[in-house]
Amino acid sequence: MLGWSLEEVLAATAGQSTSLSFSGEHTFENISTDSRQIAPGCLFVPLVGAQHDGHDHVASALKQGAASALWSRSGESPAGVIRVQDTLQALQDLGAYHLHQRVKARVVAITGSTGKTTTKDLVASLLSTAFKIHKTPGNYNNDVGVPLTLLQLEKDTQVAVMELGMRGLEQIRRLALLLRPEMGLITNVGVSHIELLGSRDKIAQAKGELIESLDPMAVAVLPADSDFYAYLKGLHQGSVTSFSGDPNSQAMVKPLQRKQRGLEGWQLEFEAGHLWDFPLPGEHHVEDLAAAWAVAKHFGVEPERAGQALRQVRLSHLRMERQMLNNGLCLLNDAYNAAPDSMRSALKVLGYAPGRKLAVLGDMLELGAYEEQAHEELGRWVAEMGVDLLLAVGRRSQTMARSAKQAGLGPVLWAPDTDAAAAMLTPQLSHGDTLLLKASRGVGLDRLVPELEKWQDDA
């Protein structure tokens, strides 16, 4: 992280120093929001949450060697801090200042109900063939994670590929205005977070804040086959690029042809005469790639270099990771998160597998009034897709298990939690099985992996 002068901090945050000078003594080596990880010479930013107030740790941070701290609590402030109106807003202002005034990187902002992390990874992979890029790490896609990501940008970063999440209206707008992206991409509008927002219309409104916030000279990248395409397109006064994974779509960016290779992925032709070997199975990944290629084309990435990058592409952890275990099991570990659309896509990928197909599926969270219907529909989908065994995990998934049984699937098992699921699953395994693990993150299905790795076929 580049060091900061006091002058820069005050300019970025409109802060007021209580007793600091502009001498070299008061430069900051880095910026930290974690009082447990204070490095000498840092600027500590105390954040206020529902269960904690970082101001309580300012004195300790200064004793540990922090050069100063931001402060927005009312009343008298300690000597040596920098007073600001709001510490979270100041953190965001610092991130924006670093991006726009010090690094001056171009920005691609990505949001959507599903597929945004995979699309981010694909955009980063394609752009890295021609640019120095930095992408959102892990789940740093919220009002704290985005500015922390920006503060990690190196001086020579050319493109920042930023993922934007949300848990309500106006959150994406705030992040988009902070980023001022050159391209704003929406992967899709599904039912993730419908518990919080109440309807897909509201979800589209929340995602659409990214498009509304774009400069007229920026480019909106939108899913051509979405039922919200016309609505989203109408939010932007500038250029719009549409994408689709379907060769028959009317989208501007789509595969000219595609050849499915089961779990090995696809052979794709997005540009005439350029065949790409794409190792990610599932039609939803072709859709994600179409979105990523729409971005890469705008940045002038050459098709030949894109094809080379795609052969080496790696997704973020727990996103459809295919692992061949030493005991003969094939694991499709997609346990990071789940929604109805992504569940169905993952089941289609499982359908490509040879041998027995085992689906270990857990609760889908944040679905609100749609919860029971969604789990009931999922049970029917599992039965329709040729799965040999379903192990449903979690309270909500009882509905899924019951629906699958009613649709004629057998055997169907149910476990109240992941720990119980481990004991139920291993007796069902056979050499050559393919297992899909998928649920919302809170279920923790990835904890099954060590048990699966220890399993041995006694036959």
C-alpha positions as CSV (number, residue, x, y, z in Angstrom):
1,M,0.0,0.0,0.0
2,L,1.3,3.5,-0.9
3,G,2.0,5.7,2.1
4,W,-0.2,8.7,2.8
5,S,0.7,12.2,3.9
6,L,-1.4,14.0,6.4
7,E,-2.2,16.6,3.8
8,E,-3.6,13.8,1.5
9,V,-5.7,12.3,4.3
10,L,-7.2,15.7,5.1
11,A,-7.9,16.5,1.5
12,A,-9.6,13.1,0.9
13,T,-11.8,13.1,4.1
14,A,-12.4,16.9,4.6
15,G,-11.0,16.1,8.1
16,Q,-9.7,18.4,10.8
17,S,-6.5,17.6,12.6
18,T,-6.6,18.1,16.4
19,S,-2.9,18.4,17.0
20,L,-0.9,17.0,14.1
21,S,1.4,18.9,11.7
22,F,2.4,18.4,8.1
23,S,5.9,17.3,9.1
24,G,7.3,14.0,7.8
25,E,6.6,12.6,11.3
26,H,3.0,12.5,10.4
27,T,2.9,10.4,7.3
28,F,1.0,7.1,7.4
29,E,2.5,3.8,6.1
30,N,-0.9,2.3,5.6
31,I,-4.6,2.4,6.6
32,S,-6.2,-0.2,8.9
33,T,-9.7,-0.8,10.2
34,D,-8.7,-3.7,12.4
35,S,-7.5,-2.8,15.9
36,R,-6.0,-6.3,16.2
37,Q,-3.7,-5.7,13.2
38,I,-2.1,-2.3,13.9
39,A,1.2,-1.7,12.2
40,P,3.5,1.0,13.4
41,G,2.9,4.3,11.5
42,C,-0.6,3.4,10.3
43,L,-3.8,5.4,10.2
44,F,-6.5,3.6,12.2
45,V,-10.1,4.0,10.9
46,P,-12.6,3.0,13.7
47,L,-15.8,1.7,12.1
48,V,-19.1,1.7,13.9
49,G,-21.3,-1.4,13.6
50,A,-24.5,-2.8,15.2
51,Q,-22.5,-4.7,17.8
52,H,-19.3,-2.7,18.1
53,D,-17.8,0.7,17.9
54,G,-14.2,1.0,16.8
55,H,-13.8,4.3,18.7
56,D,-13.4,2.1,21.8
57,H,-10.1,0.8,20.4
58,V,-8.5,4.1,19.3
59,A,-6.5,4.6,22.5
60,S,-5.2,1.0,22.2
61,A,-4.3,1.5,18.6
62,L,-2.3,4.6,19.3
63,K,-0.5,2.8,22.1
64,Q,0.3,0.0,19.6
65,G,2.0,2.5,17.3
66,A,-0.7,3.9,15.1
67,A,0.4,7.4,13.9
68,S,-3.2,8.7,14.2
69,A,-6.8,7.7,14.0
70,L,-10.0,9.1,12.5
71,W,-12.7,10.1,14.9
72,S,-16.4,10.9,14.5
73,R,-17.8,10.3,17.9
74,S,-19.5,13.4,19.4
75,G,-18.0,15.2,22.4
76,E,-14.3,15.7,23.2
77,S,-11.8,13.8,21.1
78,P,-8.4,12.5,22.0
79,A,-5.3,14.5,21.1
80,G,-3.7,13.5,17.8
81,V,-6.8,12.2,16.0
82,I,-8.4,13.5,12.8
83,R,-12.0,14.5,13.2
84,V,-14.4,13.6,10.4
85,Q,-18.2,13.6,10.0
86,D,-18.4,9.8,9.6
87,T,-15.6,7.2,9.7
88,L,-17.2,4.9,7.1
89,Q,-17.7,7.7,4.7
90,A,-14.2,8.8,5.3
91,L,-12.9,5.3,4.6
92,Q,-14.8,5.4,1.3
93,D,-13.5,8.8,0.5
94,L,-9.9,7.6,1.1
95,G,-10.5,4.7,-1.3
96,A,-12.0,7.0,-4.0
97,Y,-9.1,9.5,-3.6
98,H,-6.5,6.7,-3.9
99,L,-8.3,5.4,-7.0
100,H,-8.9,8.6,-8.8
101,Q,-6.2,11.0,-7.7
102,R,-3.2,8.7,-7.0
103,V,-3.6,5.6,-9.1
104,K,-6.0,6.8,-11.8
105,A,-7.0,3.3,-12.8
106,R,-9.9,2.5,-15.1
107,V,-12.8,0.7,-13.4
108,V,-15.1,-2.1,-14.4
109,A,-18.0,-2.6,-11.9
110,I,-20.0,-5.8,-11.8
111,T,-23.1,-6.8,-9.9
112,G,-26.0,-9.3,-10.4
113,S,-28.1,-11.8,-8.5
114,T,-25.8,-14.7,-9.4
115,G,-22.6,-15.2,-11.4
116,K,-21.0,-11.9,-10.4
117,T,-17.9,-13.4,-8.8
118,T,-17.3,-15.8,-11.7
119,T,-17.8,-13.0,-14.2
120,K,-15.3,-10.9,-12.1
121,D,-12.8,-13.7,-12.3
122,L,-13.2,-14.1,-16.0
123,V,-13.0,-10.3,-16.7
124,A,-9.8,-10.2,-14.7
125,S,-8.3,-13.2,-16.5
126,L,-9.1,-11.7,-19.9
127,L,-7.9,-8.2,-19.1
128,S,-4.7,-9.4,-17.5
129,T,-3.5,-10.4,-20.9
130,A,-3.0,-6.7,-21.7
131,F,-3.2,-4.7,-18.5
132,K,-2.0,-4.6,-14.9
133,I,-5.3,-5.4,-13.1
134,H,-6.5,-5.7,-9.5
135,K,-9.8,-7.5,-8.7
136,T,-12.0,-7.6,-5.6
137,P,-10.7,-10.3,-3.3
138,G,-13.1,-12.8,-1.7
139,N,-16.3,-11.2,-0.6
140,Y,-14.9,-7.6,-0.3
141,N,-17.9,-6.3,-2.3
142,N,-19.7,-4.2,0.3
143,D,-19.5,-0.7,1.7
144,V,-16.4,-1.6,3.7
145,G,-14.8,-4.1,1.4
146,V,-14.9,-1.9,-1.7
147,P,-12.8,1.0,-0.2
148,L,-10.4,-1.5,1.4
149,T,-9.9,-3.1,-2.0
150,L,-9.3,0.3,-3.6
151,L,-6.7,1.1,-0.9
152,Q,-4.7,-2.0,-2.0
153,L,-4.3,-0.7,-5.6
154,E,-0.7,-0.4,-6.6
155,K,0.6,2.7,-8.3
156,D,0.8,1.0,-11.7
157,T,-2.6,-0.7,-11.6
158,Q,-4.3,0.0,-14.9
159,V,-7.8,-1.6,-14.4
160,A,-9.7,-2.3,-11.2
161,V,-12.3,-5.0,-11.6
162,M,-14.8,-4.5,-8.8
163,E,-17.6,-6.7,-7.6
164,L,-20.5,-4.9,-6.0
165,G,-22.9,-6.6,-3.6
166,M,-25.9,-5.2,-1.8
167,R,-28.4,-5.9,1.0
168,G,-30.8,-3.1,0.2
169,L,-31.6,-0.2,-2.0
170,E,-29.1,2.7,-2.4
171,Q,-26.1,0.6,-1.5
172,I,-24.9,-0.1,-5.0
173,R,-25.6,3.5,-6.0
174,R,-23.2,4.7,-3.2
175,L,-20.5,2.3,-4.4
176,A,-21.0,3.1,-8.0
177,L,-20.7,6.9,-7.4
178,L,-17.5,6.2,-5.4
179,L,-16.0,4.1,-8.3
180,R,-17.2,6.1,-11.3
181,P,-16.8,3.0,-13.5
182,E,-16.0,3.1,-17.2
183,M,-18.1,0.0,-17.6
184,G,-21.0,-1.2,-15.5
185,L,-22.1,-4.8,-15.9
186,I,-25.2,-6.6,-14.6
187,T,-25.0,-10.4,-14.9
188,N,-28.7,-11.1,-14.2
189,V,-31.7,-10.3,-12.0
190,G,-32.8,-13.3,-10.0
191,V,-34.3,-13.9,-6.6
192,S,-31.3,-13.6,-4.4
193,H,-32.1,-11.2,-1.5
194,I,-35.8,-11.3,-2.2
195,E,-36.3,-11.6,1.5
196,L,-34.7,-8.2,2.0
197,L,-36.3,-6.4,-1.0
198,G,-39.6,-8.3,-1.5
199,S,-39.8,-8.7,-5.3
200,R,-37.7,-9.1,-8.4
201,D,-38.8,-5.6,-9.5
202,K,-37.1,-4.2,-6.4
203,I,-34.1,-6.4,-7.0
204,A,-33.9,-5.0,-10.5
205,Q,-34.2,-1.5,-9.1
206,A,-31.3,-2.2,-6.7
207,K,-29.1,-3.7,-9.4
208,G,-30.1,-0.9,-11.8
209,E,-28.6,1.7,-9.5
210,L,-25.2,0.8,-11.1
211,I,-26.5,1.6,-14.5
212,E,-28.3,4.8,-13.3
213,S,-25.0,6.0,-11.8
214,L,-22.9,5.6,-14.9
215,D,-21.5,8.6,-16.7
216,P,-23.1,9.1,-20.1
217,M,-19.7,8.3,-21.6
218,A,-19.6,5.0,-19.8
219,V,-20.8,1.6,-21.2
220,A,-23.6,-0.5,-19.7
221,V,-23.2,-4.2,-20.2
222,L,-26.5,-6.0,-19.9
223,P,-28.0,-9.5,-20.2
224,A,-29.9,-9.5,-23.5
225,D,-32.2,-12.4,-22.6
226,S,-33.3,-11.0,-19.2
227,D,-36.9,-10.0,-18.8
228,F,-35.5,-6.8,-17.2
229,Y,-33.3,-5.9,-20.2
230,A,-35.5,-3.1,-21.5
231,Y,-35.9,-1.6,-18.0
232,L,-32.1,-1.7,-17.4
233,K,-31.3,-0.3,-20.8
234,G,-33.6,2.6,-20.2
235,L,-31.7,3.7,-17.1
236,H,-28.6,4.7,-19.2
237,Q,-28.2,7.6,-21.6
238,G,-25.0,6.3,-23.1
239,S,-23.8,3.2,-24.9
240,V,-25.2,-0.3,-24.1
241,T,-23.7,-3.6,-25.0
242,S,-25.8,-6.7,-24.7
243,F,-24.6,-10.3,-24.1
244,S,-25.8,-13.8,-24.1
245,G,-24.5,-17.4,-23.9
246,D,-27.1,-18.5,-26.5
247,P,-26.0,-18.5,-30.1
248,N,-29.6,-17.8,-31.2
249,S,-29.9,-14.7,-29.0
250,Q,-30.2,-11.2,-30.5
251,A,-27.4,-10.1,-28.2
252,M,-24.5,-8.0,-29.5
253,V,-21.9,-10.4,-27.9
254,K,-22.7,-14.1,-28.1
255,P,-21.0,-17.3,-29.2
256,L,-21.2,-17.9,-32.9
257,Q,-21.1,-21.6,-32.1
258,R,-20.5,-23.8,-29.0
259,K,-19.7,-27.4,-28.5
260,Q,-20.3,-29.0,-25.2
261,R,-17.6,-31.2,-23.7
262,G,-19.4,-32.4,-20.5
263,L,-17.4,-31.8,-17.3
264,E,-14.5,-30.7,-19.5
265,G,-16.3,-27.5,-20.5
266,W,-16.8,-26.1,-24.0
267,Q,-15.3,-25.3,-27.3
268,L,-16.5,-21.8,-28.2
269,E,-16.2,-19.4,-31.1
270,F,-17.0,-15.9,-30.1
271,E,-15.0,-14.3,-32.9
272,A,-14.8,-15.8,-36.4
273,G,-11.9,-18.1,-36.8
274,H,-11.0,-18.2,-33.1
275,L,-11.9,-21.4,-31.2
276,W,-11.5,-21.2,-27.4
277,D,-11.2,-24.2,-25.1
278,F,-13.2,-23.1,-22.0
279,P,-12.8,-25.5,-19.1
280,L,-15.9,-24.4,-17.1
281,P,-18.9,-26.7,-17.6
282,G,-22.5,-25.4,-17.6
283,E,-24.4,-23.0,-19.8
284,H,-24.4,-20.4,-17.1
285,H,-20.6,-20.2,-17.4
286,V,-20.9,-19.5,-21.1
287,E,-23.2,-16.7,-20.2
288,D,-20.6,-15.4,-17.7
289,L,-18.0,-15.6,-20.4
290,A,-20.1,-13.7,-22.9
291,A,-20.4,-10.9,-20.3
292,A,-16.7,-10.9,-19.7
293,W,-15.8,-10.9,-23.4
294,A,-18.1,-7.9,-23.9
295,V,-15.8,-6.1,-21.4
296,A,-12.6,-7.4,-22.9
297,K,-13.6,-6.4,-26.4
298,H,-14.2,-2.8,-25.2
299,F,-10.6,-2.8,-23.7
300,G,-9.2,-4.1,-27.0
301,V,-8.1,-7.6,-25.8
302,E,-7.1,-9.8,-28.8
303,P,-9.2,-13.0,-29.3
304,E,-6.0,-15.1,-29.6
305,R,-4.7,-13.9,-26.2
306,A,-8.1,-14.3,-24.7
307,G,-8.2,-18.0,-25.8
308,Q,-4.8,-18.6,-24.2
309,A,-6.0,-17.0,-20.9
310,L,-9.2,-19.1,-20.8
311,R,-7.3,-22.3,-20.9
312,Q,-5.7,-21.3,-17.6
313,V,-8.7,-19.7,-15.9
314,R,-9.3,-20.4,-12.2
315,L,-12.4,-19.3,-10.3
316,S,-12.6,-18.1,-6.7
317,H,-12.7,-20.7,-4.0
318,L,-15.9,-22.9,-3.7
319,R,-17.2,-21.8,-7.1
320,M,-17.8,-25.1,-9.1
321,E,-14.3,-26.4,-8.1
322,R,-13.9,-29.9,-9.7
323,Q,-11.7,-32.1,-7.7
324,M,-10.7,-35.7,-8.4
325,L,-10.1,-37.2,-5.0
326,N,-7.6,-40.0,-4.5
327,N,-10.3,-42.4,-3.4
328,G,-12.0,-42.3,-6.8
329,L,-14.7,-39.7,-6.0
330,C,-15.3,-36.7,-8.3
331,L,-16.3,-33.6,-6.3
332,L,-18.1,-30.6,-7.7
333,N,-17.6,-28.1,-4.9
334,D,-20.0,-25.2,-5.5
335,A,-20.7,-24.6,-1.8
336,Y,-20.1,-20.9,-1.6
337,N,-23.6,-19.8,-2.1
338,A,-27.0,-20.8,-3.7
339,A,-30.1,-19.4,-5.2
340,P,-32.8,-21.1,-7.3
341,D,-31.2,-20.2,-10.6
342,S,-27.7,-21.2,-9.6
343,M,-29.0,-24.4,-8.1
344,R,-30.6,-25.4,-11.3
345,S,-27.5,-24.5,-13.3
346,A,-25.3,-26.6,-11.0
347,L,-27.6,-29.6,-11.3
348,K,-27.3,-29.4,-15.1
349,V,-23.5,-29.6,-14.7
350,L,-23.9,-32.6,-12.4
351,G,-25.9,-34.2,-15.2
352,Y,-22.8,-34.2,-17.5
353,A,-21.0,-36.6,-15.1
354,P,-20.5,-40.3,-15.9
355,G,-21.5,-42.8,-13.3
356,R,-23.7,-42.2,-10.3
357,K,-24.7,-38.6,-9.6
358,L,-25.1,-37.6,-6.0
359,A,-26.6,-34.1,-5.1
360,V,-25.8,-32.8,-1.6
361,L,-28.0,-29.7,-1.5
362,G,-28.6,-27.4,1.5
363,D,-30.9,-24.5,2.4
364,M,-31.2,-21.5,0.2
365,L,-31.4,-18.4,2.4
366,E,-32.8,-14.9,2.1
367,L,-35.8,-16.0,0.0
368,G,-38.5,-14.7,2.4
369,A,-42.0,-15.5,1.3
370,Y,-40.7,-17.4,-1.7
371,E,-38.7,-19.8,0.5
372,E,-41.1,-22.8,0.6
373,Q,-42.0,-22.6,-3.1
374,A,-38.3,-22.3,-4.1
375,H,-37.3,-25.4,-2.1
376,E,-40.4,-27.3,-3.4
377,E,-39.5,-26.5,-7.0
378,L,-35.9,-27.5,-6.4
379,G,-37.0,-30.9,-5.2
380,R,-38.8,-31.4,-8.5
381,W,-35.9,-30.2,-10.5
382,V,-33.6,-32.7,-8.8
383,A,-36.0,-35.5,-9.6
384,E,-36.2,-34.4,-13.3
385,M,-32.5,-34.2,-13.8
386,G,-31.5,-37.8,-13.4
387,V,-29.9,-37.5,-10.0
388,D,-29.2,-40.9,-8.3
389,L,-29.3,-39.8,-4.7
390,L,-30.3,-36.5,-3.0
391,L,-29.1,-35.6,0.5
392,A,-30.9,-32.5,1.6
393,V,-29.3,-30.5,4.4
394,G,-31.0,-28.0,6.7
395,R,-34.4,-27.1,8.1
396,R,-35.7,-25.5,4.9
397,S,-34.5,-28.4,2.8
398,Q,-37.0,-30.7,4.3
399,T,-39.4,-29.2,1.8
400,M,-36.9,-30.0,-1.0
401,A,-36.6,-33.6,0.2
402,R,-40.3,-34.2,0.4
403,S,-40.9,-32.7,-3.0
404,A,-38.2,-34.8,-4.6
405,K,-39.8,-38.0,-3.1
406,Q,-43.2,-37.0,-4.4
407,A,-41.7,-36.5,-7.8
408,G,-40.5,-40.1,-7.8
409,L,-36.8,-39.7,-6.8
410,G,-35.3,-42.4,-4.6
411,P,-33.3,-42.6,-2.5
412,V,-33.8,-39.2,-0.8
413,L,-32.1,-38.5,2.6
414,W,-32.4,-35.5,4.9
415,A,-30.1,-34.2,7.5
416,P,-30.8,-31.3,9.9
417,D,-27.2,-29.9,9.6
418,T,-23.8,-30.5,7.9
419,D,-22.4,-32.5,10.8
420,A,-25.3,-35.0,10.6
421,A,-25.0,-35.1,6.8
422,A,-21.4,-36.3,7.0
423,A,-22.4,-39.4,8.9
424,M,-25.3,-40.1,6.5
425,L,-23.4,-39.5,3.3
426,T,-20.3,-41.7,3.6
427,P,-22.2,-45.1,3.7
428,Q,-23.8,-44.1,0.4
429,L,-20.6,-43.6,-1.5
430,S,-19.1,-45.8,-4.3
431,H,-15.9,-45.5,-6.3
432,G,-16.6,-43.4,-9.4
433,D,-19.4,-41.3,-7.9
434,T,-19.7,-37.6,-8.7
435,L,-20.9,-35.4,-5.9
436,L,-22.3,-31.9,-6.1
437,L,-22.1,-29.8,-2.9
438,K,-24.2,-26.6,-3.1
439,A,-26.1,-24.5,-0.5
440,S,-26.1,-21.0,0.9
441,R,-22.9,-20.1,2.7
442,G,-24.4,-20.3,6.2
443,V,-25.0,-24.1,5.8
444,G,-21.3,-24.7,5.5
445,L,-21.4,-27.7,3.1
446,D,-17.7,-27.2,2.4
447,R,-17.1,-28.8,5.9
448,L,-18.0,-32.1,4.3
449,V,-14.8,-32.1,2.1
450,P,-12.4,-33.5,4.7
451,E,-14.8,-36.4,5.4
452,L,-15.1,-37.1,1.7
453,E,-11.3,-37.1,1.4
454,K,-11.0,-39.6,4.2
455,W,-13.6,-42.0,2.8
456,Q,-12.3,-45.4,1.5
457,D,-14.2,-47.8,-0.7
458,D,-14.3,-51.1,1.1
459,A,-15.7,-53.0,-1.8
